[in-house]
Amino acid sequence: MYFAKLEFFNPFSRSIKDRAVFNLLMKALDRKDINGTRILFEATSGNVGISMAAMANILGIEFRAYLPKPTPKSTQILLNVLGAELINTEFETIDPAMIEFVKKEAEEAGAVNLNQFENDDNFEAHYKYTAREIEEQLKSIGKQADVIVAGVGTSGHIAGIAKYFKEHYNTKVIGVVPAKGEKIPGIKRLETRPKWFFQVDIDQVVEVTQKEAIEGSIKIARRDGLLIGLSSGAVVKALEKFRNEYSGTAVLIFPDDGFKYVEAFERYLREDQ
């Protein structure tokens, strides 16, 4: 038996990233980190940028998004709608070099870089809130998570959830990453050195191709009527690869919906004909 945590019910980016961004901003306001500075710089390729742009608008703060080359056109359009300033870089992915580049840009401009990749407020959002919410929802139907499957991006949500469930239960946690040479929006290979991934106990890492991720999304759409994103589709395919190794209740983390990835679906459907 498996259950999926549908994070596209979060209102701003329709993704799990609303949780991290809200915590990043609230903690920064509490510390007065952005009290005198009214502009934020952030490296992003998708949902964090959308979420941060939306919440920055509510707070009356300007937002500049630094984007790697493969950022989907739909993401850029949505950021434009939200009024964000876009900086298209030559980085192929958000790796330590790009993170340092944005840090320096912020320092030179007197802006604030909340830095989703290294800021522990990201991890905390999922350890304190996402994990406990999953626990409460499972308890309400008399279930417990034997296996949790989640993608590895910044590693905030997989690490926060893993730490909580490892402390309270004997839960296996499976990480999902793109196969070598593949790009799947929202998840990254371990070579990018996601900070919190290496601080917790992850039982297994499964590699998935972009084609498999798209096929996972399409499978759920045609079977369950849910339009899920590519990182969610990757989680579906990962479960298929190892399901016989683990028994009991599995919880899949679906970070966002499929509407931002229409171009990827279109390419796949065109090539598949």
N, C-alpha and C positions, 0 to 999 in steps of 0.2 A: 504494500500500500504506500502511496506517496501523496503528499500535499504540496502545493506551490504557494509561496508567499508573494502576493501580487503587489509589487511596490509602485506600479503605475497609478495607484490611487492617491499618491502624494500630489498636491495641487500645482506646484510651480513648474517643475521640469517633468512632471509625470514619471518620476523615477525615485529610486532609493537615495539619490544624491541630495534631495531636499533635507534629509535628516542630518547629513554631515554639514551641509552649508549653513543650515539654521544654527547648529551648535557652534560652528566656527565663528559666525557673526555675533551670536549672543555672548560668547566667551570673550571675543575681542572688544565688544562694547563694555562688558563688565570690567575688563582690565584697562579700559580707556585707550586701547591700542589704536582705535580709529576715531578717537574723540576730536582731534584737531586736523585729521587728514580726511578729506572727503572723496578720495579716489582709491579704488582697489585694482590691483593687477593680479591676474591669475593665468597660469598655464592650464588649458583645458581643450578637450577635443569633442565635448558634447554636453552631457547633462549637468555637470557642475557649473559650466559657464551659463547655461540657461537658468539654472536655479539661482546662481549668484547675481545675474543680471536682474532677475525678477525681484529678489529681496533687496538688492541695492536700490532699485526704484522706490520701493516702499520706504526705505530709510533715507532717501534723498542723497544717495552716494553715487558718484560716477563709477563706471566699471569698464575696464579694458581687458579684453580676452586675447591671450596669445595662443594661436592655433598651430598645431603641426600640419604638415602638408596634406595628409589623408582625411582631414576633417570633412564630414559629409556636407554637401551643399545645403541640405535641409537645416542642419544645425546653424550654419552661417546666416541663413535667412531668418531663422527664429531669433538669433542674437541681434540681428539688425532691427527686427520688429520691436524688440525690447529696448533698443536704443544704445546697445553696447558698442564700444569702439573695438574694431577687430584689427589685430595684427597677424597677418599670415606669415609664418616663419618657414625656413627651409628644413626644419627638423622633421625626420620621418616618423618619429614617435616621441612621446613625452618621456624622455630618459633623464638621468641625472644632469647631463649637460644642458638640456633645455630648462630644467628646474633652476639651475644656477643662473642661467641667462636671464630668466624672468626676475629672480631675486635681485640681480644687479640693476636691471631696468627700474625696478621699484625703488631701490635705494637712491639711484641717481635722480629720479623724478620726485622723490619725497612722498611716494605712494606707499600703500600697505599691501604686502603680499601675504595673504593668509596661508598659502601653500598647503593645499589639500594633501600633498604627498608626504609631508613630514610633520604636520601639525597634529599633535596627539588628541586634539579636540575632535578630529575625524574619527579616530578609533573609539574614543569615549562615547560618541553618539550611538554606536552600534553595540558596544559592551553594556552600556547602561539602559538603552531604550529598545533598540531593534531586537536584541536577543531576548529580553524579558517579555516583549510583546509576543514573540513567537512562542515562548514558554507558556504564557497565559492562554493564548489561543489554542494550543494543543491540550492544555489541561481542561479547557472548557468542553472538549469532546472526549475526554478520558484517554488521551494519547500522550506519548513521549517520543521525542526524536531519537531514533537509533542511528540515523545517518543524515547529515546535512551536506548539500551540494551547492557550492557557490563559486562564481567567477572570481578571478584574481585581477584587480585593477590597481588602485592605490593600495589595496589589501585591507582597507579600513573595515569594510563590512565582514569579509570572511574572517579576519583576525579577531574582531570584537565578538562576533558570534561564537567563534571557536573557543576563545578563552572562557566565555561565560558557560557554555555547555560542557566544556571539559572540566570545569570546576564543580559543576552541579550534577552532571550525569556522565555515563560512560558512552558518550556520543562520538561516532566516527565523523570526521570532517574531510570532505573531498574538495580539492581546489581544481578549477578548470582554467586552462590557458590556451592561447592559440598554438597550433602546431608550428614548427620552425618554418619561417618564411611566409607565414600567414598573418593577416590582419583582421581582427574582429573588434568592432567598436566596443569600448568599455572594459575589455580585458587585455592583459599584456603578459608577455613571457617573463619568467623569473630573472632573466638577464638584466631587466630594467631595475632590479633590486628594490621591489616594493617593501617599504620599511617594516610594517608590522607582520608580514607573512613569516619572517624569520624569527619572530619573537614568540610565536605560539606553536602548538603541536598540530600540524596538518598531516593526516594519515596517508594521503595519496594525492597525486596530481595527475590529471588526465588532460591530454592534448587533443584539440579538436580543430579541424580545418574550417575555413569560412563556409565552404559548401555544406559541410555537415551542420554548421550552426544555422544556416538558412533552412536546410531541410528539417531541422528540429523545430524551428519557428513555424514552418508550413504544416508540419505534422500536428502541432497543437492547434493551429488555426482550423484545420479541417476535421480534427477529431473533437475538440472541445470548444471551438468557436471563439478562442481568445487570440487576439493579435499581439504577440509578444515580440520583444526585440531580439537582436542577434546574440547578445550575451546570454539571454534567457534560452534561446534555441541551443546554444552551446552547452548549457547546463543539462538540457533534455538529452542531448546526444551523449554526454558524459555518463549520465545515469545508465543509459542503454549499454554502455561499454563495460560497466563493472557491476551491474545489478545483481548478478548471480553470486558475487563475492560477499554480499552483505544481506542479512535478513532484517525483517522488521519494518518500521515506519521510516520513510525517507522524506525529508523536507527540501524542496528545491527553491532557491532564491531567484525570482524573476525580477531583475532590476528595473526594467522599463517595458514600454509597449512597442509595437512595430511600426508606428506611423513615421518615425524619423528615418526609417530604413527602406522606404519605398523604392529608391533607386537600386539598392542591392537586390531587392526582390525582383524588380523588373529585369535586371541583367540575368539573374538566374533563370527566370521563367522564359526569357527570350532564348537563352542558350540551351535550355532543356527541351525546346520544341524540335 
